[in-house]
Structures are given as C-alpha cells and as structure tokens.
Amino acid sequence: RRPPRSTPKPSSAASDVYKRQSLVWRGLAFVSQDVRALTAKDAKLFFRDANQWSQFTVLLVLLILYLANLRFVPRHITSTYLLTLTAFGNFAFCGYILATLCVRFVYPAISMEGKSLWALLSSPLGIKKLFWEKLSTSFLVFLIVAELIALISNSMLAFNTIITVLTAVGIFLMSISLVSLNMGLGMAMPNFEELNPMRIASSGGGMIAALTSLIYVAAMVILLAVPTHRYMLFVRTGQPFSTIEMAIIIGIAALVNALAMYFPLKVGMKRFVNRDF
C-alpha cells in the first residue's frame, strides 16, 4: 500500500501573496464579499495597467514639486487681500488637482469594465452595488490625497486655523461633488469599445466632464473666497460684516454642491439603466 501523498508546502512567493490578500480582505471585512471582491479586482487592474499607475505617479511627482516650491512663498502675510489671494490660490490648485484626478480616473471607471460588464450586471452584484463600490472607493482615495495636499500646503504657508478648517471643509465638499459629477457623466456617456482609459478621458464626454469640473471648482473658490475675505477684514480692521450676505453665499454654495452631486448621478443612472448591453 502506498503511503498517503503529502501536500506540497507553498513557496515563499505564494505565501507572501496569500498574506497580502489576507490583509486586504481583513481590511475590508466591514463590506460584503461581492463588493470586497470587486474592490480587490479594481485595485489589481489599476496596478497591473501601466497607463493607470504611471499617470497617477506623474501627478504625484507634480504635486511634490508644487509643495517643494511653496517654501519660496512669504510667510505671515500682513495684507488681508494678499492673504486671501494666497490661501484661495492654493485652494484652487488643490481643487484643480482633484478635478484632474476625477476626470482621469473616475470618469472612465464604468467604461473600463468593457464588454464584460454584462456578466457583472447579470450577477447578484447588480447595478447599484457596482455603482456604490466605484463611487465610495474613488471618493475615499481622492479625499485622502486632496486633504493631505491641503493640510501640508496650509502648514507650509503658515495659514491660521480659520483658513485651514475652511479649506478642509471645501476639499471635502469638492471631493463628493467632483466624484459624483464625473461618475454620473461617465455612466451617461460610456465607451465600452475603448480599453485605454486615457483615450476615454480625452473623448468628447471626457472634455465635457473636464470643463464642467473646472467650472465647478472656479465657482466654489469664488463663493468661499468672498465671505472669507470680508470676515478677515472684519476680524483685522473691524469693517462691517453682513451675516445675511454670508448666509446667502453659503446657501448658494450648498445648492451648487447639491446640484453637482445629485443631477449628474440621476441622469447617468437613468441612462445607464435604460441602455441595451
């Protein structure tokens, strides 16, 4: 009688892969297994596609160069106008980077599923879970990147607490709105025939998403800069400050963010559901 065949031990490389997968799955233990599998699949495709991680690396290098050049900006600016201009110039740059990331990576997210999308839609996963997985993952990743940039740049420019908190809140709202806007437009104008995400982002729909994102960033910068400048004048020089005007501007900013979050997702989801695959 032959002795029982022993099970071969996994190699060190296979053991390392297993450990990494175990860490990922433990980190995503709070979500369902199907969403966890989809998130792991998106992460693997991102790092395996040279077009994806190389473009992300280039953007990170540009961000590092921007932060390195901030040391030449004067600290402790006494002029209220120059302080507001510098603070919201930095805020506008953070918003521009966030808009670039969303157009480049969020807009093509649905289209990158390609012709195999029908398999995901016919599975128990469904459209809503696919949509919420991509939306939440993109929001968390880009929120962390944008908030880190804003925090580091504000600390290097030695801004006060008011500007730092306002910038953090503005980046949070921008992250939700820009991710929602680009996700909605990506669902409304998908391109399942193209496999290159750069070409999807540079298509006609991608140009519309980029232009809309930049208009939104400009509107947010202006809406937040005006009341902040007047409040800083009130604190420093005692000039009259209208709380009613500030409330109106904040209400307009809230309306702009609500429209940017709701309307593109509503239209995109409706067109995506009614689409023939």
N, C-alpha and C positions, 0 to 999 in steps of 0.2 A: 504493500500500500504506500502510495506516495505521500510524503509529508505535505501539510497544507502550505499553499503558496503565500509567502509573506507580502504584505502590501508595501510597495516601494515608498520610501520617505520622499517628500517633496524637496526639490532643490532649494538652495538659499534664495535664488531669484524669485522662484514661485512663492516661497514663504514670505518674502518681502511684499510681493504683490498682494498676497492674502491679508497681511497685516494692514496695508494701506486701505484695502477695501473694507476691512473690518472697522477701521477708524472712521471712514466716510459714512458707513452705514450706522455706526453708533452716534455720529454727529447729527444725522438726520432721522433719529429714532422717533421724533415727535410727529412725523408725517407718515402717511400711508405708504405701503410698499410699492404701489404702482407709481405714485408721484416721486418716491425716492429713486426708483429705477430710472424714471425719465430724467430726473436731475443728474444722476450719475452718467447717463448716456450723453446729455448735453455737455457736461464737463469733459468727458473723454473726447468727444468730437471737437471741442474747442482746442484742446491741447494737441490733438493729432493733426489738425489743419494748420499748416504753416501760415496761410493767409490770415488766419484769425489771431493767433498769439503774436505773430510778428508785428501786425498793425497795433495791437494793444501795447506791445513793448515800445514801439516808436513813440506812441502818445505818452507813455510813462517817462521816457527819456526827455521829451519836450517839457513835460511838467517839472522834472528835476532841474532842467536848465532855467525855467522860469523862476522857480523857488531860489535857485542859486543867485540869480540876478537881483533878487529883492534886497540883497544886502547893500546895494547902491542907492536905494530909496532913503531919503532923510527920515529919521525917527523923530517922534514927539513934535509933530507939526502943530504950530500955534494957530494958523489961519483955519477958521471953520470951513471956508469954501474949499481949500486945498485938502483938508482932512476928509470932507465928504467926497470930493473927487477921487482921491486916492483909494478910499475904502470901497466905493462902489465901482471904481475901475477894476479893482481886484475881484469884487463880487461878480462883475460882468464877465471877467475872464473865466472864473470858476463855472459860471453858467454856460459860457461858450464851450468849454471843455466837456461839460456834462451833455450838452446838446450834440456835440460831435460824437461822443461815445454812444449815445442813444440812436442816432441816425445810422452809425456804422454797425452796431451790434444788435440793437433791439428791433429796428425796422426789418432786417432780413430774417429774424428769428423764425417766424412761421414759414416763410418761403424756403428756408433751409431744410425743412422736413422733406421737401421734394415729392416725388411721386409715391413714396411710401407712406404719405400722410393718411391715405385711406385705411391702412392697417391700424393706425393709432385710433382713428375715429370709429372704426368698427369694433374696437376692443372695449372692455369695460371702463377704460380710462375716460373716454368721452371728450367732447369739445371743451367743456367748462374746466375740467381738471388740467387739460393741456394748456389752456389759456392762463389759468391762475398760476400754474407752475412757472411758466415763462415770465409772466408779469412780476411775480414776487421775487424770483431769483434775480432778474435784471435790476429790480428796484433795490434790493439789499446790496448787491455788489457795487452798483454805481453810487448809491448813497454813501457807502463807506469810503469809496475813493474820493468823492467830491467833498465830504465833510473833513477828511484828512487834509486835503489840499487847502480848504478854507481855514482850518484850525492852524496849520503850520504857517500859512502866509500871514494870517492875522497876528500870530505871535511874533513873527519876524518883523512886521511893520509896527508892533507895539501899539495896537489899537486898544481902546478902552472896552470895558465889559459890554456896554450897550451895543456897540457895533459888532462885537464878536457874537453876542447872542442873536442879534438881528440877522447876521449873515448865516448863522447855523439854521435858524428857522426858515430863512429864504431858500437855502440849499435843500432843506427837507421838502418844502413845497415844490421846488423845481424838479426834484428827483421823481416825485409822484407824478407830476403833470407831464414831464417830458417822456418818461417811460410809458405812461398811458397813451399819450399822443402818438408816439411812434409805433407802439404796439397796435393801436387801433388802425392807423393808416397802413401798417404792414398787413393787417388782416383784410382791409378793404381793397388793397391793390397788391395782392401776392403775385409772385412769379415763380412757379414751381418747375419751370423748364431750365432755369439758370442755377448752376451749382456754385458759382463764385459769389460769395457774399459782397465783395467789393463792387461787382457789377450790379448786383441788386440794389445796393445803397446809392449807386450813381445813376440809376434809372430815372425815368420821369417821376414815378411815385416817390423815389428817394429824394429827388430835388424838391418836391412839394413838402415832404417831411422836414427837410433841412431848412427851407425858407420859413415854414410855419414855426419851427422850433426857435429860430433866431428872432422872429418877430415876438414870440412869447417871452424870450429872455430879455429883449430890449424893453418890453412893456413892464416886466417885473422890476427891472433895475430902475426905471423912471418912477414907477409907482411907489417904490420903497425909498428912493433917494430923496424925493421932495419933502415928505414929512420928517424924515430923519434930519435933513439939513436944517429945517425950521426948528425942530426940537433942540438940536445942538446950539443954535443961535439963542434960543430961549434959556438954555442952561448956562451958556457962557456970558451972554450980554444982557439977558433979561428982556429981549424983544418979545412982543406979543405973540402968543401961540394959540391957534384955534384948535380946540379939541374936536369941534364939529367937522372941520375940514379934514382932520386926521382920520376921524371915523368914516367919513365918506370915501377917502382914498383907500383905507383898509378894506372897506366893503367892496370897492371896485376890484381890488387885488384878489379878494376871496372869490368874486364872481368870475374873474379871468381864470383862476385855477380850477374852479368847478367846471367851467366850460371845457378847459383843456383836458380835464380828467374824464368827464362823462361823455361829451359829444363824440369824440373820435372812437372811443370804445363801443358806444352804442351803434354807430354807423358801421364800424368794422365788424362787430359781431353779427349784425343783421345780414350784411353782405356775405360774410363767411358761411353762415348757416344756410343761406339760400343758394350757395354756389354748388354746381354739379362737379363732383370729383370722379 
